Amino acid sequence: MKKEIPFTIIFCLYSIAGLARNYTDVPPDSVGNETVNLSEVVVTGSRIPVPRDVLPHPVSVVHRGTIERSAEASLLPVLMQQVPGLFVTSRGMAGYGVSGGAAGGISMRGFAGGSGQVLILIDGHPQYATIYGHPVADAYIASEAQRVEVSHGASSTLYGASAMGGAVNIITRQAAGEGNRLSARVSAASYGTQRYAVTDTYRKGKFSGILSANYERTDGHRPNSSFDSRTGFLKLGYLLSENWNVAGNVNMAKAKARVPGQESNPLLEGATDVLRGMAGLSLENSYGKTRGAINFYYNWGDHEINDGYYPENSSSYPQTPRPYLFFSTDYMGGVNIYQALNLFPGNTLTGGFDVKLYGGNAYRDPVTEIYADHVKLNEVAGYILARQQLRKFLVEAGVRLENHKLYGTEWVPQAGVSFKAAEHTSLKFSFSKGFRSPNMRELYMNFFPGGPSNPALEPERSFSYDLTLSQALPDNRLSAALTLYYIRGDNMIAVIPVEGINKNMNTGKFANKGIELSLYCMILDNLNLNVNYSYLDMEKPVTGAPGNQFYAGVTYQPGKFTVSTGVQVIDKLYLTTGENARTSAYTLVDARVSFRPVKWLEAFVKGDNLLGKKYETMIGYPMPGATFTGGIAMTL
């Protein structure tokens, strides 16, 4: 497997180079320029718009067109195909769940989202279940995203704790153009899977609004693996003046999932019922030489979990229903303020201030079995980031001063330089520190006497070094970016035996290194190729992080038809670690065909895992074989 992946990359590079020589003077159209456009502006990793080709830190972008063509209800499967090095664990046709046996673990560069080391943001606001310290995958919906920007490597200077492996910023939908636009999508898939989505966007004068709703359900490919999800999203905006605008949004996600347990040891009556909500209010200003915003946000969650039981012939316990369900609630509220100034030509100085308040509780019996009793924590931070353009160089330096209620002050620096060697060639180097404070689960929650909570835990810390070469040809008909990175750190938190009892402990130093590659080529006006690859070498392996990850997708648009196909190769994916570590390797092939007889109507059919490969991304949770989806999409 390892030999096949580099050979495929070399073949693609050779083919693309030859095709690019023949088509560099052909203008792009709607098929291209959606996944890898190195000259576009991004806000992730900068707070304000900065051209991606000069930003010292590597950033991937996934656009609305790519998200729509996927026909996915969840956003995470799309990101896993389009972003090098981002991997998400799965257990079935739809849904991820929470608690034991949950999927939706996000990993980047050997850091696990399940441990709170990869930060999810919505419009720049942190999003995760604070009682556990990790993202809730079922809350991130494809129809709500205008685009997604993924900052690779430590991003804690701007975004604080939990951005050790990277930051995934979901930028919500925007109303495009005057008037009203209604879109709807209906689809049916294998194993009784159904997906419905409707979105209405409206803009008139200074006012804009977006309203969307989604429903997804499946019977699942295994007994007791059904899933049901309902989500809603509302966003309103108003242009107060030429220099000021205000926007507010709220979204809700309600997900119910059955937990089947491992195939060799099935679980009975395991189920989760999760409610997640988010609200935000933003006031933005722009005055030419200065721009900024003040943002308020509030997130909350309510979780009800039936841990289930095992059959009498099982070696696992319990073998009878538990007397109480497990309940938890959490919240996170805060404000972030930033302002950027252009003091003189080529200079940008950005300063910001963050306040975050969060807490939660967890219990079975509210009197006798309490695991976290309305715990409250807070973090306050200020940061400054300076950029200076010096001819062909852009130099960046910044620092964050974070104060945690338990751990006091943390200094978080970052620096970088970008050298524009030619009009379409950039060489970039960056250094950044990441950190994560122990979450409430690690500090306080015990499900058995003596452990695993540990109030003496120290924060995790990492230092990332990135070297990136980006290259593009005129009109972005060919774009490529290659990043080499090295990460070292210490104090990683893991559960290890201490005097016969499993405890959360800081486990010392570690080092990860790897390669990330993105390629995009518009072969013809209606034919494009998208390739990404990542290699990861972990000194201390973690589950859910593949050593090799490769994806190649081709999209062809002959007239009213659109045909796309993709190949994903995963190698050395750790299912378990330790002395008897188990890894997985597999290749998935997918295809999609759509037909648009009129401008407002599209019919599509797609197949996933067309080769019917047997594979799993979580030990004991086999994924389905070949599956098929068909549906229609309308825009009025």
Residue pairs with C-beta under 8 A, 6 or more apart in sequence:
1 548
1 569
1 571
1 572
1 585
2 548
2 571
2 572
4 569
5 533
5 548
5 550
5 569
5 571
8 550
8 552
8 569
9 517
9 531
9 533
9 550
12 519
12 529
12 531
12 552
13 519
16 478
16 519
16 521
16 529
19 521
19 523
20 473
20 477
20 478
20 521
23 477
23 522
23 523
23 524
24 473
24 474
24 475
24 477
24 478
25 474
25 475
26 475
26 477
26 522
26 524
26 525
27 475
27 525
28 475
28 476
28 477
28 522
28 525
29 525
29 526
30 65
31 522
31 525
31 526
31 527
31 528
31 555
31 557
32 476
32 477
32 520
32 522
32 525
32 528
33 476
33 522
34 63
34 65
34 66
35 61
35 62
35 63
35 66
35 82
35 518
35 520
35 530
36 61
36 476
36 479
36 480
36 481
36 518
36 519
36 520
36 530
37 52
37 61
37 476
37 479
37 520
38 52
38 53
38 424
38 426
38 470
38 472
38 476
38 479
38 481
39 51
39 52
39 53
39 472
39 476
40 51
40 52
40 61
41 49
41 50
41 51
41 52
42 49
42 50
42 52
42 55
42 59
42 61
42 149
43 49
43 50
43 124
43 149
43 169
43 171
44 59
44 121
44 124
44 149
44 150
44 151
44 155
44 167
44 169
45 55
45 57
45 59
45 149
45 151
45 155
45 158
45 167
46 55
46 158
46 350
46 385
47 124
47 158
47 338
47 340
47 350
47 352
47 385
48 291
48 292
48 340
48 348
48 350
50 387
52 59
52 61
53 420
53 424
53 426
53 470
53 472
54 394
54 418
54 420
54 426
55 418
55 428
56 394
56 396
56 416
56 417
56 418
56 428
56 429
56 430
56 466
56 468
57 151
57 152
57 153
57 155
57 414
57 416
57 428
57 430
57 432
57 466
58 151
58 152
58 153
58 428
58 430
58 466
58 468
58 481
58 483
58 516
59 149
59 150
59 151
59 152
60 82
60 83
60 84
60 86
60 149
60 150
60 152
60 518
61 147
61 148
61 149
61 150
62 78
62 79
62 82
62 83
62 147
62 148
62 150
63 147
64 145
64 146
64 147
64 173
66 78
66 82
67 75
67 78
67 142
67 145
67 148
68 633
69 555
69 562
69 564
69 592
69 594
70 77
70 78
70 81
70 142
71 185
71 187
71 195
71 592
71 604
71 606
71 629
71 631
71 633
72 78
72 142
73 94
73 141
73 142
73 143
73 195
73 197
73 214
73 216
73 229
74 94
74 96
74 137
74 138
74 140
74 141
74 142
75 140
75 141
75 142
75 144
75 145
75 148
75 170
76 88
76 96
76 104
76 106
76 137
76 140
77 88
77 90
78 142
79 86
79 88
79 148
79 150
79 168
80 86
80 87
80 88
81 551
81 553
81 566
81 568
82 530
82 532
82 551
83 150
83 532
84 516
84 517
84 518
84 532
84 533
84 534
84 549
85 108
85 109
85 152
85 514
85 516
85 534
85 536
85 549
86 106
86 107
86 108
86 150
86 166
86 168
87 106
87 107
87 108
87 544
87 545
87 546
87 549
87 570
87 573
88 103
88 104
88 105
88 106
88 107
88 137
89 103
89 104
89 105
89 544
89 617
89 618
90 96
90 103
90 104
90 617
90 618
90 623
91 97
91 101
91 102
91 103
91 225
91 260
91 617
91 618
91 621
91 623
92 103
92 218
92 220
92 221
92 222
92 225
92 227
92 621
92 623
92 624
93 189
93 190
93 191
93 193
93 218
93 220
93 221
93 227
93 624
93 627
94 193
94 216
94 217
94 218
94 227
94 229
95 103
95 138
95 216
95 218
95 227
95 229
95 255
95 257
96 102
96 103
96 104
96 137
96 138
96 257
97 103
97 104
97 138
97 227
97 255
97 257
97 259
97 272
97 274
98 129
98 132
98 136
98 138
98 272
98 274
98 303
98 305
99 259
99 272
99 303
99 305
99 307
99 326
100 259
100 270
100 307
101 259
101 260
101 261
101 262
101 267
101 270
101 618
101 621
102 259
102 272
103 137
103 617
103 618
103 621
104 113
104 135
104 136
104 137
104 138
105 112
105 113
105 114
105 137
105 543
105 544
105 618
106 112
106 113
106 114
106 118
106 120
106 135
106 137
106 168
107 113
107 118
107 165
107 542
107 544
107 545
108 118
108 152
108 165
108 166
109 152
109 153
109 165
109 166
109 464
109 485
109 487
109 512
109 514
109 536
110 165
110 487
110 512
110 514
110 536
110 538
110 541
110 542
110 545
111 117
111 118
111 164
111 165
111 166
111 462
111 542
112 118
112 165
112 542
112 543
112 544
112 545
113 120
113 134
113 135
113 165
114 134
114 544
115 133
115 134
115 436
115 493
116 128
116 132
116 133
116 134
116 162
116 436
116 439
117 162
117 164
117 165
117 434
117 436
117 460
118 135
118 162
118 163
118 164
118 165
118 166
118 167
118 168
119 126
119 128
119 155
119 159
119 162
119 163
119 166
119 167
119 168
120 126
120 127
120 128
120 135
120 140
120 167
120 168
120 170
121 127
121 159
121 167
121 168
121 169
121 170
122 169
122 170
122 172
122 251
122 278
122 280
123 169
123 170
123 171
123 172
123 249
123 280
123 282
123 295
124 169
124 295
124 336
125 278
125 280
125 295
125 297
125 299
125 334
125 336
126 159
126 160
126 162
126 299
126 332
126 334
126 356
127 135
127 139
127 140
127 278
127 299
128 134
128 135
128 136
128 162
128 299
128 332
129 135
129 136
129 276
129 301
129 303
129 330
129 360
130 330
130 331
130 332
130 358
130 359
130 360
130 439
130 440
131 301
131 328
131 329
131 330
131 360
131 361
131 362
131 372
131 375
131 439
131 440
131 441
132 328
132 330
132 439
132 440
132 441
133 162
133 438
133 439
133 440
133 441
133 442
134 439
136 253
136 274
136 276
136 301
138 229
138 253
138 255
138 257
138 274
138 276
139 231
139 251
139 253
139 255
139 276
139 278
140 170
141 214
141 231
141 233
141 251
141 253
143 173
143 185
143 197
143 199
143 212
143 214
143 233
144 170
144 172
144 173
144 212
144 231
144 233
144 251
145 170
145 171
145 172
145 173
146 171
146 172
146 173
146 174
147 171
148 168
148 169
148 170
148 171
149 168
149 169
149 171
150 166
150 167
150 168
150 169
151 163
151 166
151 167
151 169
152 166
152 466
152 483
152 485
152 516
153 165
153 166
153 430
153 432
153 434
153 464
153 466
153 485
153 487
154 163
154 164
154 165
154 166
154 414
154 432
154 433
154 434
154 462
154 463
154 464
154 487
155 163
155 166
155 167
155 432
155 434
156 162
156 163
156 164
156 400
156 412
156 432
156 433
156 434
156 435
157 383
157 385
157 398
157 399
157 400
157 412
157 413
157 414
157 432
157 433
158 352
158 383
158 385
158 398
158 400
159 167
160 354
160 356
160 379
160 381
160 400
160 402
160 412
161 379
161 402
161 404
161 435
161 436
161 437
161 459
162 436
163 434
164 434
164 435
164 436
164 460
164 462
164 489
165 434
172 210
172 233
172 235
172 249
173 199
173 201
173 210
173 212
173 233
173 235
174 201
174 208
174 210
175 181
175 201
175 202
175 203
175 208
175 209
175 210
175 237
176 201
176 203
177 203
178 203
178 204
179 202
179 203
179 204
180 200
180 201
180 202
181 200
181 201
181 202
181 635
181 636
182 198
182 199
182 200
182 635
182 636
183 198
183 199
183 200
183 201
183 633
183 634
183 635
183 636
184 196
184 197
184 198
184 199
184 633
184 634
185 195
185 196
185 197
185 198
185 631
185 632
185 633
185 634
186 195
186 196
186 631
186 632
186 633
187 194
187 195
187 604
187 629
187 630
187 631
187 632
188 194
188 195
188 629
188 630
188 631
189 195
189 218
189 627
189 628
189 629
189 630
190 221
190 624
190 627
190 628
190 629
191 218
191 219
191 220
191 221
191 624
191 627
192 217
192 218
192 219
193 216
193 217
193 218
193 219
193 627
193 629
194 215
194 216
194 217
194 218
195 214
195 215
195 216
195 629
195 631
196 214
196 215
196 216
197 212
197 213
197 214
197 215
198 212
198 213
198 214
199 210
199 211
199 212
200 210
200 211
200 212
201 208
201 209
201 210
202 208
202 209
202 210
203 209
206 238
206 239
206 240
207 236
207 237
207 238
207 239
208 236
208 237
208 238
209 234
209 235
209 236
209 237
210 233
210 234
210 235
210 236
211 233
211 234
212 232
212 233
213 230
213 231
213 232
213 233
214 229
214 230
214 231
214 232
215 229
215 230
216 227
216 228
216 229
217 226
217 227
217 228
217 229
218 226
218 227
219 225
219 226
220 226
220 227
220 258
220 260
221 624
222 260
222 263
222 622
223 260
223 266
224 258
224 259
224 260
224 261
224 266
224 267
224 268
224 270
225 258
225 260
226 257
226 258
227 255
227 256
227 257
227 258
228 255
228 256
228 257
229 253
229 254
229 255
229 256
230 253
230 254
230 255
231 251
231 252
231 253
231 254
232 251
232 252
233 249
233 250
233 251
233 252
234 249
234 250
234 251
235 247
235 248
235 249
236 247
236 248
236 249
237 245
237 246
237 247
237 248
238 245
238 246
238 247
239 245
240 246
243 285
243 286
243 287
244 283
244 284
244 285
245 283
245 284
246 281
246 282
246 283
246 284
247 281
247 282
247 284
248 279
248 280
248 281
248 282
249 278
249 279
249 280
250 277
250 278
250 279
250 280
251 277
251 278
252 275
252 276
252 277
253 274
253 275
253 276
253 277
254 274
254 275
255 272
255 273
255 274
255 276
256 271
256 272
256 273
256 274
257 271
257 272
257 274
258 270
258 271
259 267
259 270
259 271
259 272
259 308
260 266
260 267
260 270
260 621
261 267
261 270
261 308
261 310
261 620
262 619
262 620
262 621
263 620
263 621
263 622
264 620
265 310
265 314
265 315
265 316
265 620
266 310
266 311
267 308
267 309
267 310
268 308
268 309
268 310
268 311
269 306
269 308
269 309
269 321
270 306
270 307
270 308
271 305
271 306
271 308
272 303
272 304
272 305
272 306
273 303
273 304
273 305
274 301
274 302
274 303
274 304
275 301
275 302
275 303
276 299
276 300
276 301
277 299
277 300
277 301
278 297
278 298
278 299
278 300
279 297
279 298
279 299
280 295
280 296
280 297
280 298
281 295
281 296
281 297
282 293
282 294
282 295
282 296
283 293
283 294
283 295
284 291
284 292
284 293
285 291
285 292
285 293
289 341
289 342
290 339
290 340
290 341
290 342
291 339
291 340
292 337
292 338
292 339
292 340
293 337
293 338
294 335
294 336
294 337
295 335
295 336
295 337
296 333
296 334
296 335
297 332
297 333
297 334
297 335
298 331
298 332
298 333
298 334
299 331
299 332
299 333
300 329
300 330
300 331
300 332
301 328
301 329
301 330
301 331
301 360
302 328
302 329
303 326
303 327
303 328
303 329
304 325
304 326
304 327
305 325
305 326
305 327
305 328
306 322
306 325
306 326
307 322
307 326
308 321
308 322
309 318
309 319
309 320
309 321
309 322
310 316
310 317
310 318
310 319
311 319
312 319
322 364
323 364
323 365
324 364
324 365
324 369
325 364
326 362
326 363
326 364
327 362
327 363
327 364
328 360
328 361
328 362
328 363
328 372
329 360
329 361
330 358
330 359
330 360
331 358
331 359
331 360
332 356
332 357
332 358
333 356
333 357
333 358
334 354
334 355
334 356
334 357
335 354
335 355
336 352
336 353
336 354
336 355
337 352
337 353
337 354
338 350
338 351
338 352
338 353
339 350
339 351
339 352
340 348
340 349
340 350
341 348
341 349
341 350
342 348
343 349
345 389
346 388
346 389
346 390
347 386
347 387
347 388
347 389
348 386
348 387
349 384
349 385
349 386
349 387
350 384
350 385
350 386
350 398
351 382
351 383
351 384
351 385
352 382
352 383
352 384
353 381
353 382
353 383
354 379
354 380
354 381
354 382
354 383
355 378
355 379
355 380
356 378
356 379
356 380
357 376
357 377
357 378
358 376
358 377
358 378
359 374
359 375
359 376
359 377
359 440
360 372
360 374
360 375
360 440
361 370
361 372
361 373
361 374
361 375
362 370
362 371
362 372
362 445
363 369
363 370
363 371
363 372
363 373
364 371
371 444
371 445
371 446
371 447
372 440
372 441
372 444
372 445
375 440
375 444
377 404
377 405
377 406
377 440
378 404
378 405
379 402
379 403
379 404
379 405
379 437
380 402
380 403
381 400
381 401
381 402
381 403
382 400
382 401
383 398
383 399
383 400
383 401
383 412
384 398
384 399
385 396
385 397
385 398
385 414
386 396
386 397
386 398
387 394
387 395
387 396
388 394
388 395
388 396
392 419
392 420
392 421
393 417
393 418
393 419
393 420
394 417
394 418
394 420
395 416
395 417
396 414
396 415
396 416
396 417
396 418
396 430
397 413
397 414
397 415
397 416
398 413
398 414
398 415
399 411
399 412
399 413
399 414
400 411
400 412
400 413
401 409
401 410
401 411
401 412
402 409
402 410
402 411
402 412
402 435
403 409
403 410
404 410
404 437
404 459
406 437
406 443
407 437
407 458
407 459
410 435
410 459
412 433
412 434
412 435
413 431
413 432
413 433
414 430
414 431
414 432
414 433
415 430
415 431
415 432
416 428
416 429
416 430
416 431
416 432
417 428
417 429
417 430
418 426
418 427
418 428
419 426
419 427
419 428
420 426
421 427
424 471
424 472
424 473
424 474
425 469
425 470
425 471
425 472
426 468
426 469
426 470
427 467
427 468
427 469
428 466
428 467
428 468
428 469
428 470
429 465
429 466
429 467
429 468
430 464
430 465
430 466
430 468
431 463
431 464
431 465
431 466
432 463
432 464
432 466
433 461
433 462
433 463
433 464
434 461
434 462
434 463
434 464
434 489
435 459
435 460
435 461
435 462
436 459
436 460
437 459
438 454
438 457
438 458
438 459
438 460
438 493
438 504
441 453
442 452
442 453
442 454
442 457
442 493
442 504
443 453
443 454
443 455
443 457
444 453
444 455
445 453
446 452
446 453
450 501
451 498
451 501
451 502
451 503
451 504
452 495
452 501
452 502
452 503
452 504
453 504
454 503
454 504
454 505
457 493
457 504
457 505
457 506
458 491
458 506
459 491
460 489
460 490
460 491
460 492
460 493
460 506
461 489
461 490
461 491
462 487
462 488
462 489
463 487
463 488
463 489
464 485
464 486
464 487
465 485
465 486
465 487
466 483
466 484
466 485
467 483
467 484
467 485
468 481
468 482
468 483
468 484
469 481
469 482
470 479
470 480
470 481
470 482
471 478
471 479
471 480
471 481
472 478
472 479
472 480
473 479
476 520
476 522
477 521
477 522
478 519
478 520
478 521
478 522
479 518
479 519
479 520
479 521
480 517
480 518
480 519
480 520
481 516
481 517
481 518
482 515
482 516
482 517
483 515
483 516
483 517
484 513
484 514
484 515
485 513
485 514
485 515
485 516
486 511
486 512
486 513
487 511
487 512
487 513
488 509
488 510
488 511
489 509
489 510
489 511
490 506
490 508
490 509
490 510
491 506
491 507
491 508
492 506
492 507
492 508
492 510
492 540
493 504
493 505
493 506
493 507
494 504
494 505
494 507
495 502
495 503
495 504
495 505
496 502
496 503
496 505
496 507
497 503
498 505
507 540
510 538
510 539
510 540
511 539
512 536
512 537
512 538
512 539
513 537
514 534
514 535
514 536
514 537
515 533
515 534
515 535
516 532
516 533
516 534
517 531
517 532
517 533
517 534
518 531
518 532
519 529
519 530
519 531
519 532
520 528
520 529
520 530
520 531
521 528
521 529
522 528
523 529
526 556
526 557
526 558
527 554
527 555
527 556
527 557
528 554
528 555
529 552
529 553
529 554
530 551
530 552
530 553
530 554
530 555
531 550
531 551
531 552
531 553
532 550
532 551
533 548
533 549
533 550
533 551
534 546
534 548
534 549
534 550
535 547
535 548
536 545
536 546
536 547
536 548
536 549
537 547
538 545
538 547
541 574
541 577
541 581
542 574
542 577
543 574
543 575
543 576
543 577
543 618
543 619
544 573
544 574
544 617
544 618
545 573
545 574
546 570
546 571
546 572
546 573
546 574
547 571
547 572
547 573
547 583
548 569
548 570
548 571
548 572
549 568
549 569
549 570
549 571
550 567
550 568
550 569
550 570
551 566
551 567
551 568
551 569
552 566
552 567
553 564
553 565
553 566
553 567
554 564
554 565
554 566
555 562
555 563
555 564
556 562
556 563
556 564
557 563
560 595
560 596
560 597
561 593
561 594
561 595
561 596
562 592
562 593
562 594
562 596
563 591
563 592
563 593
564 591
564 592
565 589
565 590
565 591
565 592
566 589
566 590
566 591
567 587
567 588
567 589
568 587
568 588
568 590
569 586
569 587
569 588
570 584
570 585
570 586
570 587
570 588
570 615
571 585
572 583
572 585
573 583
573 584
573 585
573 617
574 581
574 582
574 583
575 582
575 583
575 584
575 616
575 617
575 618
575 619
576 582
576 619
582 619
584 615
584 616
584 617
586 613
586 614
586 615
587 611
587 613
588 608
588 609
588 611
588 613
588 615
589 609
589 610
589 611
590 606
590 607
590 608
590 609
590 610
591 606
591 607
591 610
592 604
592 605
592 606
592 607
593 604
593 605
593 606
594 602
594 603
594 604
594 605
595 602
595 603
595 604
596 602
596 603
597 603
599 635
600 634
600 635
600 636
601 632
601 633
601 634
602 632
602 633
602 634
603 630
603 631
603 632
604 630
604 631
604 632
604 633
605 628
605 629
605 630
605 631
606 628
606 629
606 630
607 626
607 627
607 628
607 629
608 626
608 627
608 628
608 629
609 623
609 624
609 625
609 626
609 627
610 626
611 626
612 625
612 626
613 625
614 622
614 625
615 622
615 623
616 622
616 623
617 623
